[in-house]
């Protein structure tokens, strides 16, 4: 079992006991505004989503490294963070990172703290070579996290994603193990 810690958080693998927490986060309209493709509408959808990541934990070619972020003192669920392996290569894994947290924890540095620790884990303990991430350019908070954590901007795709009835611009960032 993977369990990471930062100054204020515990980053841990999910269990089926997290279903209620998982559903509360994944079905929240405000939290999932930029993540409509993974937003869940029912407890059943949330259960399927959670089980997929739990079942992958013991897989020989594990692709889903999803974690719950918990506040160390209160044990309150802050949100989720993780990455998906997109390629297994001889030089290491290529992964795509994502994160989202409950609104009450926005702009308090929890995500940057968790991202830094996940980067450390990925490069030092999990044979990751390249981490990519991105967001819609209007999601300023998310882009600030990427910048604070040392990610390098690779692209800005104008009007590439249909979201909320409009074509929107997406930014893409990367971090290589050597960087």
Secondary structure, 3 states (H helix, E strand, C coil): CCEEECCCEEEEECCHHHHHHHHHHHCCCCCCCCCCCCCCCCHHHHHHHHHHHHHHCCCCCCCEEEEEEEECCCCCEEEEEEEEEEEEECCEEEEEEEEEECHHHCCCCHHHHHHHHHHHHHHHHCCEEEEEEEEECCCHHHHHHHHHCCCEEEEEEEEEEEECCEEEEEEEEEEECCC
